Amino acid sequence: MKKTTKTLEKIIVLSVMTAATLHATNGDNLIGIGAKARGMGGAGIAVSHGAESALANPALITSVENTEISFGGTLFAPTITTTLNGAPGAPVPPQGAYESDANLNMIPEVSIATKIDNNWYIGIGMWGTAGMGVDYSKAKFAPLTQGQFGNFNMVTNLQLLQFGVPIAYKAGGLSIAVTPVLQYGNLDINYRMPTPTGSIANVGTGLAQDFGFGFNAGVTYDFSQDGVAGLTVGVNYKSSIEMNYDGQLTTATGPFRLSLPAGDTLEQPEEYGVGIAYEMGEHTIAFDYRKVSWSSAKGYGDFGWEDGDVYAVGYQYTEDNWAVRVGYNHSSSVVVEGRDSRLNFFNLMGFPATAEDHYTVGGTYDVSKSFSVDLAYVYEPTATKTFSTAGLGLPFSTLTTDHKENSLSFQLNYTY
């Protein structure tokens, strides 16, 4: 059994080697899985995107006419810059603005869905769904001393990969589905800091990994059955998934004497979502709302993350062999300034999940009746946050982080 588990871990690690550190926009979650959804601002609870709908709302895989295979990924180019603002009477640290080197990453996505009969549908998929982190390991500054912390050469990296098997049932205009989910995650936090004796301590325990189980469930109803052609509504629920990263959080926060009730547990939060879509000939408009329960998730709640209200709106224009899409996605920053400067420091320096507004564009071209290509581009303008670090004895009283993202998603689709 241990040999099998180790082999599976190796396969998963190889699968996500290209995923590196990603900045996933809605907290640490991607705004959407798949190029079609991302081109429409992440909207996908009531509008079907074929096989790639398995995570947004598995009930929508019932749009697949036979078998559909989608393979692709997202190329992320985030720009994260942290500035250390000098405390009154203390010198500003040399080169006080640091840019993260975690600035080019690849996230994979594979989805398969097939129609068994007029009522039953099934699929399988592997998706890079979430992550975040920074890499300041190469930041240059004067040798660390008790009064010269620089930015601690902070390096953080969270990666999440999900495997799922959506199973859907359709009767008339009603579709219901569930997707059992196996989640793999890894977390690494390390930094350098001076000690009272003047030496330099490396804080961190290396990479920690874990597996967790959860499920997604979805329902859609197509009102075409009731004489309202083109109108679809949907609801979706994602369960929380508990993950434990042995030693990571407690070791990283130990020097700051932070109390973490959840210890090394970092639970991906549960989500509730509703959506509506309306299709008029070549035109489709879709709107989603999702509630992400960060504040009650173990680990995230300890760090003061707030619940996320996510709004996504998308438009699609379709012709015989091509389609274009535009969209907008908004979620207020789930990382907020609190009274505890220690939490402010770790949130903004190590895990700046501060992205809020996203503008998207995408399209599809049918190369043949069975093969098509999807593209999507997502732009997130710079989000700037400044948090207090007063009282920590550091030579800077506040941190300012600028967070901007560009990403390009591509997907190849084959039907038969």
C-alpha positions as CSV (number, residue, x, y, z in Angstrom):
1,M,0.0,0.0,0.0
2,K,2.8,2.4,0.9
3,K,4.6,1.6,-2.4
4,T,1.3,2.4,-4.3
5,T,0.9,5.7,-2.5
6,K,4.4,6.8,-3.2
7,T,4.0,5.9,-6.9
8,L,0.8,7.9,-7.0
9,E,2.5,10.9,-5.4
10,K,5.3,10.8,-7.9
11,I,2.8,10.8,-10.8
12,I,1.0,13.8,-9.4
13,V,4.2,15.7,-8.7
14,L,5.3,15.2,-12.3
15,S,1.8,16.3,-13.5
16,V,2.1,19.6,-11.7
17,M,5.8,20.4,-12.2
18,T,4.8,22.9,-14.8
19,A,2.2,24.5,-12.6
20,A,4.8,26.0,-10.3
21,T,3.4,28.9,-8.3
22,L,0.1,30.4,-9.6
23,H,-1.8,33.4,-8.5
24,A,-5.4,32.3,-8.9
25,T,-7.4,35.5,-8.5
26,N,-10.5,34.7,-6.4
27,G,-8.6,34.2,-3.2
28,D,-6.4,31.2,-4.2
29,N,-9.0,29.9,-6.7
30,L,-9.0,30.3,-10.4
31,I,-11.8,32.4,-11.7
32,G,-12.8,29.6,-14.1
33,I,-11.6,26.2,-15.2
34,G,-11.2,25.9,-19.0
35,A,-10.7,28.4,-21.8
36,K,-14.4,28.8,-22.6
37,A,-15.3,29.7,-19.0
38,R,-12.3,32.0,-18.6
39,G,-13.3,33.8,-21.8
40,M,-16.7,34.6,-20.2
41,G,-15.3,35.9,-16.9
42,G,-15.6,32.6,-15.2
43,A,-19.3,32.2,-15.8
44,G,-20.3,28.5,-16.0
45,I,-23.0,27.6,-13.5
46,A,-25.8,27.9,-16.0
47,V,-24.1,28.1,-19.4
48,S,-22.6,24.8,-20.7
49,H,-19.0,24.6,-21.8
50,G,-19.1,20.9,-22.7
51,A,-16.7,18.6,-20.9
52,E,-14.9,21.4,-19.1
53,S,-18.1,22.1,-17.1
54,A,-17.3,19.2,-14.7
55,L,-16.2,21.5,-11.9
56,A,-18.2,24.7,-12.6
57,N,-21.4,22.7,-12.6
58,P,-21.3,19.0,-13.4
59,A,-24.9,19.0,-14.4
60,L,-24.0,20.8,-17.6
61,I,-22.0,17.9,-19.1
62,T,-25.4,16.8,-20.3
63,S,-24.9,19.1,-23.3
64,V,-22.4,16.7,-24.7
65,E,-23.9,14.9,-27.7
66,N,-21.5,11.9,-27.8
67,T,-18.0,12.0,-26.4
68,E,-15.9,15.2,-25.9
69,I,-12.2,15.5,-24.9
70,S,-10.8,18.8,-23.9
71,F,-7.1,19.3,-23.2
72,G,-5.3,22.5,-22.4
73,G,-3.9,24.8,-19.8
74,T,-3.4,28.4,-18.6
75,L,-0.1,30.3,-18.9
76,F,0.1,32.8,-16.0
77,A,2.3,35.9,-15.8
78,P,1.6,37.6,-12.5
79,T,3.6,40.6,-11.3
80,I,3.9,40.9,-7.5
81,T,5.9,43.7,-6.0
82,T,6.2,44.4,-2.2
83,T,7.5,47.7,-0.9
84,L,8.8,48.0,2.7
85,N,7.9,51.5,4.1
86,G,10.3,52.7,6.7
87,A,9.2,53.2,10.3
88,P,9.5,56.7,11.8
89,G,13.1,57.4,12.7
90,A,14.4,54.2,11.0
91,P,16.1,54.1,7.7
92,V,14.2,52.6,4.7
93,P,15.7,49.2,4.0
94,P,18.0,49.3,0.9
95,Q,16.2,48.4,-2.3
96,G,12.9,48.6,-0.4
97,A,10.8,47.4,-3.4
98,Y,11.1,43.8,-4.3
99,E,9.5,42.0,-7.3
100,S,8.6,38.3,-7.0
101,D,10.4,35.9,-9.4
102,A,7.3,33.7,-9.5
103,N,6.2,35.4,-12.6
104,L,5.6,32.7,-15.2
105,N,3.6,29.5,-14.5
106,M,1.6,26.8,-16.3
107,I,-1.6,25.2,-15.0
108,P,-2.9,22.0,-16.7
109,E,-6.5,21.0,-17.5
110,V,-7.9,17.8,-19.0
111,S,-11.7,17.0,-19.2
112,I,-13.6,14.1,-20.8
113,A,-17.3,13.6,-20.9
114,T,-19.5,11.1,-22.7
115,K,-23.1,10.3,-23.2
116,I,-24.1,6.8,-22.1
117,D,-27.8,7.0,-23.1
118,N,-30.6,9.6,-23.2
119,N,-30.5,10.0,-19.4
120,W,-27.0,9.2,-18.1
121,Y,-23.6,11.0,-18.7
122,I,-20.2,10.4,-17.1
123,G,-16.8,12.0,-17.3
124,I,-13.3,12.2,-15.8
125,G,-10.9,15.1,-15.5
126,M,-7.7,16.5,-13.9
127,W,-7.5,20.2,-13.2
128,G,-5.1,22.6,-11.6
129,T,-7.7,24.5,-9.6
130,A,-5.9,26.8,-7.1
131,G,-2.6,28.1,-5.7
132,M,-0.7,31.1,-4.7
133,G,2.8,32.3,-3.6
134,V,5.8,34.5,-4.1
135,D,9.5,34.0,-4.7
136,Y,11.8,36.7,-3.2
137,S,14.8,34.3,-2.8
138,K,16.9,36.3,-5.2
139,A,16.2,39.7,-3.7
140,K,19.4,41.7,-3.2
141,F,20.0,43.8,-0.1
142,A,22.7,44.4,2.5
143,P,23.7,41.5,4.7
144,L,21.0,40.7,7.2
145,T,21.5,42.1,10.7
146,Q,19.2,42.7,13.6
147,G,18.2,46.0,12.2
148,Q,18.3,45.0,8.5
149,F,15.6,42.5,7.7
150,G,15.1,43.2,4.0
151,N,12.1,41.2,3.0
152,F,13.3,37.9,4.6
153,N,13.9,36.3,1.2
154,M,10.4,35.0,1.6
155,V,9.4,32.1,-0.6
156,T,5.9,30.6,-0.5
157,N,4.2,28.1,-2.8
158,L,0.7,26.4,-2.6
159,Q,-0.4,24.1,-5.4
160,L,-3.8,22.3,-5.7
161,L,-4.7,19.7,-8.3
162,Q,-8.1,17.9,-8.4
163,F,-9.2,14.7,-10.0
164,G,-12.9,14.2,-10.5
165,V,-15.5,11.8,-12.0
166,P,-18.7,13.7,-12.8
167,I,-21.9,11.6,-13.1
168,A,-25.0,13.3,-14.4
169,Y,-28.6,12.4,-15.0
170,K,-31.0,14.3,-17.3
171,A,-34.8,14.0,-17.6
172,G,-36.6,16.6,-19.6
173,G,-35.2,20.0,-18.8
174,L,-33.8,18.9,-15.4
175,S,-30.2,17.8,-15.0
176,I,-28.6,16.8,-11.7
177,A,-25.0,15.7,-11.1
178,V,-22.3,15.0,-8.6
179,T,-18.5,14.9,-8.9
180,P,-16.5,12.9,-6.3
181,V,-13.2,14.8,-6.0
182,L,-9.7,13.7,-5.0
183,Q,-7.5,16.7,-4.2
184,Y,-3.7,16.7,-4.1
185,G,-1.9,19.7,-2.6
186,N,1.5,20.8,-1.6
187,L,2.7,23.7,0.4
188,D,6.1,25.2,1.0
189,I,7.0,28.2,3.2
190,N,10.5,29.3,3.9
191,Y,12.4,32.5,4.7
192,R,15.6,33.8,6.3
193,M,15.7,36.0,9.4
194,P,18.4,37.3,11.8
195,T,18.6,35.9,15.3
196,P,19.3,37.8,18.5
197,T,22.9,36.5,18.4
198,G,23.5,38.0,15.0
199,S,23.4,34.8,13.0
200,I,21.0,34.1,10.1
201,A,18.3,31.4,10.6
202,N,16.6,29.6,7.8
203,V,13.0,29.0,8.7
204,G,11.1,26.2,6.9
205,T,10.7,22.4,6.8
206,G,10.7,21.8,3.0
207,L,7.7,20.7,0.9
208,A,4.7,19.1,2.6
209,Q,2.0,17.2,0.7
210,D,-1.4,15.8,1.4
211,F,-4.5,14.3,-0.2
212,G,-8.1,15.2,0.6
213,F,-11.6,14.2,-0.5
214,G,-14.7,16.2,-1.3
215,F,-17.4,16.5,-3.9
216,N,-19.2,19.0,-6.2
217,A,-22.9,18.8,-6.8
218,G,-25.0,20.7,-9.3
219,V,-28.5,21.1,-10.7
220,T,-29.7,22.9,-13.9
221,Y,-33.1,23.5,-15.4
222,D,-33.7,24.4,-19.1
223,F,-37.0,26.3,-19.4
224,S,-37.2,25.5,-23.1
225,Q,-39.3,22.5,-21.9
226,D,-41.8,25.0,-20.6
227,G,-41.9,27.3,-23.6
228,V,-39.2,29.8,-22.5
229,A,-36.6,29.0,-25.1
230,G,-33.0,29.7,-24.2
231,L,-33.4,30.3,-20.5
232,T,-31.3,28.1,-18.1
233,V,-30.8,28.4,-14.3
234,G,-28.3,26.5,-12.3
235,V,-27.0,26.0,-8.7
236,N,-23.8,24.4,-7.6
237,Y,-22.2,23.4,-4.3
238,K,-18.6,22.5,-3.6
239,S,-17.7,20.8,-0.3
240,S,-14.8,21.8,1.8
241,I,-11.7,19.7,1.5
242,E,-9.4,19.4,4.6
243,M,-5.7,19.3,3.9
244,N,-2.8,19.0,6.4
245,Y,0.6,20.2,5.5
246,D,2.8,18.7,8.3
247,G,4.9,21.4,10.0
248,Q,4.5,24.1,7.4
249,L,2.3,26.7,9.1
250,T,3.4,26.1,12.6
251,T,7.1,26.3,11.7
252,A,6.7,29.4,9.6
253,T,4.7,31.3,12.2
254,G,6.7,30.0,15.2
255,P,9.3,32.8,15.4
256,F,6.4,35.3,15.5
257,R,4.6,33.3,18.3
258,L,1.3,33.1,16.4
259,S,-1.4,30.9,17.8
260,L,-3.0,28.8,15.1
261,P,-6.0,26.8,16.4
262,A,-6.1,24.7,13.2
263,G,-2.3,23.9,13.4
264,D,-1.0,22.8,10.0
265,T,-4.5,22.3,8.6
266,L,-5.4,24.4,5.5
267,E,-9.0,23.6,4.4
268,Q,-10.2,24.5,1.0
269,P,-13.5,26.2,1.8
270,E,-17.0,25.2,0.7
271,E,-18.7,27.2,-2.0
272,Y,-22.3,28.0,-3.0
273,G,-23.2,29.3,-6.4
274,V,-26.2,30.2,-8.5
275,G,-26.3,31.2,-12.2
276,I,-28.6,32.2,-15.0
277,A,-28.0,32.1,-18.8
278,Y,-30.1,33.2,-21.7
279,E,-29.5,32.3,-25.3
280,M,-31.1,34.3,-28.2
281,G,-29.9,32.8,-31.5
282,E,-26.2,33.6,-31.8
283,H,-26.1,35.6,-28.6
284,T,-25.7,34.2,-25.0
285,I,-25.5,36.1,-21.8
286,A,-24.6,34.4,-18.5
287,F,-24.3,35.6,-14.9
288,D,-22.9,33.7,-11.8
289,Y,-22.8,34.5,-8.1
290,R,-20.6,32.4,-5.8
291,K,-20.1,32.6,-2.0
292,V,-16.7,31.2,-0.9
293,S,-16.5,30.6,2.9
294,W,-12.9,31.5,3.6
295,S,-13.6,32.8,7.2
296,S,-14.9,29.4,8.4
297,A,-12.3,27.3,6.6
298,K,-9.6,25.8,8.9
299,G,-6.3,27.7,8.5
300,Y,-7.7,30.5,6.3
301,G,-9.9,31.6,9.2
302,D,-6.8,31.6,11.5
303,F,-5.1,34.1,9.1
304,G,-8.1,36.4,9.1
305,W,-9.4,35.7,5.5
306,E,-12.8,37.0,4.8
307,D,-15.6,35.3,2.8
308,G,-15.6,36.0,-0.9
309,D,-18.6,37.2,-2.9
310,V,-17.7,36.4,-6.5
311,Y,-19.6,38.0,-9.4
312,A,-19.1,36.8,-13.0
313,V,-20.8,38.0,-16.2
314,G,-20.1,36.8,-19.7
315,Y,-21.3,37.2,-23.3
316,Q,-20.8,34.8,-26.2
317,Y,-21.5,35.4,-29.9
318,T,-21.6,32.2,-32.0
319,E,-21.5,31.6,-35.7
320,D,-21.4,28.3,-37.7
321,N,-17.7,27.5,-37.0
322,W,-16.5,30.2,-34.6
323,A,-17.4,32.0,-31.4
324,V,-16.2,35.1,-29.5
325,R,-16.5,35.8,-25.8
326,V,-16.0,38.6,-23.3
327,G,-16.5,38.8,-19.6
328,Y,-15.9,40.5,-16.3
329,N,-15.2,38.9,-12.9
330,H,-15.1,40.7,-9.5
331,S,-14.4,39.5,-6.0
332,S,-13.2,41.8,-3.2
333,S,-9.8,41.0,-1.7
334,V,-10.3,38.2,0.8
335,V,-7.0,39.3,2.5
336,V,-7.7,42.3,4.6
337,E,-5.8,44.4,7.1
338,G,-6.4,43.3,10.7
339,R,-5.3,44.3,14.1
340,D,-2.6,41.7,14.3
341,S,0.5,43.0,12.5
342,R,1.9,39.4,12.4
343,L,-1.0,38.3,10.3
344,N,-0.7,41.4,8.1
345,F,2.9,40.5,7.5
346,F,2.3,36.9,6.4
347,N,-0.8,37.6,4.4
348,L,0.7,40.5,2.4
349,M,4.3,39.4,2.1
350,G,3.7,35.7,1.6
351,F,0.2,35.1,0.3
352,P,-1.1,38.3,-1.4
353,A,-4.5,37.1,-2.5
354,T,-5.5,40.6,-3.3
355,A,-6.8,40.5,-6.9
356,E,-10.2,41.9,-7.4
357,D,-11.2,42.8,-11.0
358,H,-10.7,40.7,-14.1
359,Y,-11.4,41.5,-17.7
360,T,-11.6,38.6,-20.2
361,V,-11.8,37.9,-23.9
362,G,-11.8,34.6,-25.7
363,G,-13.0,32.6,-28.7
364,T,-13.4,29.3,-30.4
365,Y,-12.6,28.1,-34.0
366,D,-13.9,24.8,-35.4
367,V,-11.1,23.4,-37.5
368,S,-13.5,20.5,-38.5
369,K,-16.7,19.0,-37.3
370,S,-14.8,17.0,-34.6
371,F,-11.9,19.3,-33.7
372,S,-11.9,22.9,-32.3
373,V,-9.5,25.3,-30.6
374,D,-10.3,27.6,-27.7
375,L,-8.3,30.7,-26.5
376,A,-8.9,33.1,-23.7
377,Y,-7.0,36.1,-22.3
378,V,-7.5,37.4,-18.7
379,Y,-6.2,40.8,-17.5
380,E,-6.3,41.9,-13.9
381,P,-5.2,45.5,-13.4
382,T,-2.9,46.4,-10.5
383,A,-4.5,45.9,-7.0
384,T,-2.6,47.8,-4.3
385,K,-2.9,47.1,-0.6
386,T,-1.0,48.5,2.3
387,F,-1.0,46.8,5.7
388,S,0.5,47.8,9.1
389,T,3.4,45.9,10.6
390,A,3.8,48.2,13.5
391,G,4.8,46.7,16.8
392,L,6.9,43.8,15.3
393,G,10.2,45.5,15.9
394,L,10.9,45.6,12.2
395,P,12.6,48.5,10.4
396,F,9.5,49.1,8.4
397,S,6.0,50.1,9.7
398,T,3.9,49.1,6.7
399,L,4.0,46.8,3.7
400,T,2.6,47.7,0.3
401,T,1.9,45.0,-2.3
402,D,1.1,45.6,-5.9
403,H,-0.5,42.6,-7.6
404,K,-1.2,42.5,-11.4
405,E,-2.0,39.5,-13.6
406,N,-2.0,38.5,-17.3
407,S,-2.9,35.0,-18.4
408,L,-3.5,33.1,-21.6
409,S,-5.6,29.9,-21.7
410,F,-5.7,27.5,-24.6
411,Q,-7.7,24.3,-25.2
412,L,-8.0,21.6,-27.8
413,N,-11.4,19.9,-28.1
414,Y,-12.1,16.6,-29.9
415,T,-15.6,15.1,-30.3
416,Y,-16.6,11.8,-31.7
